[in-house]
Amino acid sequence: MAFLWKFVFLAIFSGFNSQPLLFNCEKEPDKCESKGYFYRDNNQLKSLVRGQDEILKEMSRFGNILEEIRNRISLLERTALYKDCKELYDMGRRKSGVYSIYPLDLLHQVKSVQVYCDMDTAGGGWTVIQNRVDGKVNFSRSWQGYKVGFGDVSTSYWIGNDVIHELTKDNSSLLYVSITGKDGTTHYIQYDTFSIAGEDDDYRLYIAGNAFGTLDDRIRYRSGGDNINGMKFSTYDKDNDLSSNHCTDTMGIGGWWFNKCNDAYLNGQYPPGKWSQPWHGTFDDGSKISSTKMMIKRK
């Protein structure tokens, strides 16, 4: 009479490395019966074990595939060509700091632009186009300098008029201006629509819609030659203002949109240089200013 062992098979899955538990039910009947296990002969047991081994191998292979997918997604997130800071914000990048963006029409050149992204102010996702925290970066630059941008994105810089045009040419961007005084108080104004033309129209300024904040609207709705909305950009080597004098010389050297000349001007020289009417009514000269910032965000 053949000697027949009867076993019970219990598979406990707690991960890819789980091992089957085998009980000899003839030697441990109480353990088997108390748990309601059923008997299998050796051939059935071996078949079940082989089946479990195959399942474990497939689960391990599937786990490796998932890990590879996670790694690839992580790589794509790190190397994605984001158009601006809003796109970064929408993809979960919520920490303010320096990032690389790729304005849409520059994609074919695979040209990145370093910018500071403000992910905290007014809902986050702001691309900083101008930032000044002291007078160490010289804003007295040529037309070419303002065209391509200059400065250090971690402190003071101008992003470049070509980039500003690419980011705003569809007229769907907000503009946020903030000025912090020497007393530590920050004033701001937000405009509904901001854009500038391309170089073929000398980066002409366009502001539309409502404006709100603690600063008065000094870009528009001023009398005569103080309204700079619709004006072309000027630098010391390219005079596009409507004054008989060169506003870039008389108001503070740095490039800007001038009429005859301005009530708003954020690129003048820090003292002891000349900086007239940074924001008339609140800041009539640059000696009262600690820092300025201009930011844009798509609606």
Number of C-alpha atoms within 10 A of each C-alpha: 3 4 4 9 13 16 23 19 21 15 13 10 11 8 10 14 11 11 16 14 10 13 18 15 20 14 12 11 14 11 13 19 12 8 9 10 16 13 19 16 12 14 9 14 17 13 11 16 18 12 12 15 14 12 13 18 14 13 15 15 13 12 13 12 12 12 12 12 12 12 12 12 12 12 11 11 15 9 10 13 19 20 20 25 29 24 17 23 20 11 11 10 18 17 14 17 13 15 18 20 23 22 22 14 13 14 14 8 8 11 14 16 17 15 23 25 29 23 20 12 11 10 10 19 26 28 26 25 22 24 24 25 15 15 16 11 17 17 24 19 17 15 19 13 17 22 20 14 21 18 18 16 21 12 14 22 23 26 25 18 24 18 21 24 20 19 24 22 16 12 18 15 20 22 23 24 19 19 24 18 18 12 9 11 10 16 16 17 18 22 19 17 21 24 24 26 21 18 14 7 11 19 22 21 22 18 21 14 9 10 18 13 14 12 20 16 20 20 20 17 11 14 8 11 15 19 22 29 19 18 20 23 26 25 25 19 13 14 19 21 24 15 13 8 12 21 26 25 16 12 21 26 22 24 27 26 26 31 23 17 24 25 25 24 25 26 25 26 23 23 13 9 13 18 22 23 21 26 21 19 13 15 19 16 22 25 18 16 24 19 21 22 20 21 22 30 22 20 10
